[in-house]
Amino acid sequence: MEPLRQVEGVVAPIDRVDVDTDQIIPKQFLKRTTRTGYGEVLFFDWRYHDDGSPDPEFVLNQEVYQGAKILVAGHNFGCGSSREHAAWALADYGFRAVIAPGLADIFKGNCFQTGIAPVELPADDVRKLLDRAVEGAPLRAVVDLEAQEIRAGDGLRISFELDPFRRRCLLEGLDDIGLTLEREDTITRFEQVSAVPPSWL
């Protein structure tokens, strides 16, 4: 993963609760064998009419939210199945931070593994961001992982906390493979010792 220290960009509001992973990325698109190509079908059932044309009422189809990097949503975002593709689709679209009053645990873990900052805030703070993202669109904000602070374009400042270990992984661009490779010397020494048959054999 690439290190993630700050996310700066337009805020896209999804003012809905209990958005599950099948709404984020419907099951019919889970056949791909890579992490790419999912951005175009993110929120497919909401983004497109039955004939395939974009629904102009949906937030991601509106001009003011084009290129958004920060998604703000209602409580329990990412619930439902554990499909990692939901995080892949958000990242492929361009989102690098997801903010909500509550995020489903497995989805939150998948975000960390995909290089997305999953930020949980009190409902009142999320409401401030949602309202500003609608009324003052386009709202630009910064999610600062080093300072653990969100700064919005109108002077709004909101502190947040991330698990210290997970925060370090984002800051340094470490997924599970990267963490394992930090112990490469130890692993190599173990393999070398293990290659020698023990004396009792």
C-alpha positions in Angstrom: 0.0 0.0 0.0 1.0 3.6 -0.4 1.5 5.6 2.8 -1.6 7.6 3.8 -1.0 10.7 5.9 -3.7 13.1 4.7 -6.8 12.8 2.6 -7.7 16.1 1.0 -10.6 16.6 -1.3 -14.4 16.9 -1.9 -16.8 15.4 0.6 -19.5 13.2 -0.9 -22.6 12.7 1.4 -24.5 9.4 1.6 -27.1 10.3 4.1 -28.4 6.8 4.7 -28.1 4.3 7.6 -27.3 0.6 7.3 -25.7 0.8 3.9 -24.6 -2.8 3.4 -21.8 -4.2 1.2 -24.3 -5.5 -1.4 -25.4 -1.9 -2.0 -21.8 -0.8 -2.1 -20.8 -3.4 -4.6 -23.6 -5.8 -5.8 -22.9 -9.5 -5.9 -23.0 -9.8 -9.7 -19.7 -7.9 -9.9 -17.7 -10.1 -7.6 -16.2 -12.3 -10.4 -13.2 -10.2 -11.1 -9.8 -11.6 -10.0 -8.1 -8.3 -9.4 -8.8 -5.3 -7.2 -9.4 -2.9 -10.2 -12.4 -2.1 -12.2 -14.9 -1.9 -9.4 -15.1 1.9 -9.2 -17.4 2.1 -12.2 -20.0 -0.2 -10.5 -19.7 1.3 -7.0 -23.3 1.8 -5.7 -24.5 0.4 -9.0 -28.2 0.0 -8.1 -28.4 3.6 -6.9 -26.1 5.1 -9.5 -27.8 3.8 -12.6 -31.4 3.4 -13.9 -32.5 0.0 -15.2 -31.5 1.0 -18.8 -28.0 1.7 -17.6 -28.2 5.5 -17.7 -26.9 7.5 -14.7 -29.5 8.6 -12.2 -28.9 12.4 -11.9 -30.4 12.4 -8.4 -27.7 10.1 -7.0 -24.8 12.0 -5.3 -21.9 10.5 -7.2 -23.6 11.5 -10.5 -23.8 15.2 -9.5 -21.1 17.6 -10.9 -20.3 19.1 -7.5 -19.2 15.8 -6.1 -17.1 14.6 -9.0 -13.6 13.4 -7.9 -14.7 13.1 -4.2 -12.1 11.5 -2.0 -14.0 11.6 1.3 -17.3 9.7 1.9 -19.5 10.7 4.8 -22.4 8.3 5.6 -24.9 7.3 8.2 -24.6 4.7 11.0 -23.6 1.1 10.4 -22.0 1.7 7.0 -20.5 -1.4 5.5 -22.7 -3.9 7.3 -23.8 -7.2 5.7 -21.5 -9.7 4.0 -17.7 -9.6 4.6 -16.8 -9.0 1.0 -13.5 -7.2 0.7 -14.7 -6.0 -2.7 -16.7 -3.2 -1.0 -13.5 -1.5 0.1 -11.8 -2.3 -3.2 -14.7 -0.5 -5.0 -14.5 2.6 -2.8 -10.7 2.8 -3.3 -10.9 2.2 -7.1 -13.4 5.0 -7.4 -11.0 7.3 -5.5 -12.2 7.4 -1.9 -9.5 7.4 0.7 -11.5 8.1 3.8 -14.9 6.9 5.0 -16.5 8.8 7.9 -19.6 7.6 9.8 -21.0 7.3 13.3 -20.4 3.6 13.1 -18.7 1.3 10.7 -19.2 -2.5 10.5 -16.2 -4.2 12.0 -15.2 -6.4 9.1 -15.7 -3.6 6.6 -13.5 -1.4 8.8 -10.7 -4.0 8.8 -11.0 -4.3 5.0 -10.6 -0.5 4.7 -7.4 -0.6 6.7 -6.1 -3.4 4.4 -7.0 -1.4 1.3 -5.5 1.9 2.3 -8.7 3.7 3.2 -9.0 5.6 6.5 -12.2 4.4 8.3 -13.1 7.2 10.8 -15.9 6.9 13.3 -17.3 10.1 14.9 -20.1 11.0 17.1 -23.4 11.3 15.2 -23.6 15.1 15.8 -20.2 15.6 14.2 -21.2 13.4 11.2 -24.4 15.4 10.9 -22.4 18.6 10.6 -20.3 17.2 7.8 -23.3 15.8 6.0 -25.2 19.1 6.2 -22.3 21.1 5.1 -21.6 18.7 2.2 -25.1 19.3 0.9 -25.7 22.9 1.7 -22.2 24.1 0.8 -21.3 21.8 -2.0 -18.7 21.2 -3.0 -17.3 21.0 0.5 -13.6 20.4 0.7 -12.0 18.8 3.7 -8.8 17.3 5.0 -8.6 14.1 7.0 -5.3 14.4 8.7 -4.1 11.0 10.1 -1.0 12.5 11.7 -2.9 15.1 13.7 -6.0 12.9 13.9 -8.2 15.8 12.9 -10.7 16.7 10.2 -10.6 20.2 8.9 -13.5 21.4 6.6 -13.5 24.4 4.3 -15.6 26.6 6.6 -13.3 26.4 9.6 -14.9 23.2 11.1 -12.3 21.1 13.1 -13.2 17.7 14.5 -10.8 15.4 16.3 -10.9 11.7 15.9 -8.9 8.6 17.1 -7.7 5.6 15.3 -6.3 2.4 16.8 -2.5 3.2 17.2 -1.4 0.0 15.4 -3.9 0.5 12.5 -2.9 4.2 12.3 0.7 3.3 12.0 0.0 0.8 9.2 -1.8 3.5 7.2 0.9 6.1 7.8 3.6 3.7 6.7 1.6 1.9 4.0 1.7 -1.5 5.6 -0.8 -4.2 4.9 -0.5 -7.8 6.3 2.1 -8.7 3.7 4.1 -5.5 4.5 4.0 -6.2 8.2 5.3 -9.8 7.5 8.1 -8.5 5.4 9.2 -6.3 8.3 10.3 -9.6 9.9 12.0 -10.9 6.8 15.4 -11.2 8.5 13.9 -13.2 11.4 12.0 -15.4 9.0 15.1 -16.0 6.9 17.1 -17.0 10.0 14.4 -19.4 11.1 14.3 -21.0 7.7 18.1 -21.4 7.7 18.0 -23.1 11.2 15.1 -25.2 10.2 16.9 -26.5 7.1 19.5 -28.2 9.3 18.2 -31.6 10.6 18.1 -31.8 14.4 20.7 -34.0 16.0 18.1 -36.4 17.4 16.9 -37.4 13.9 
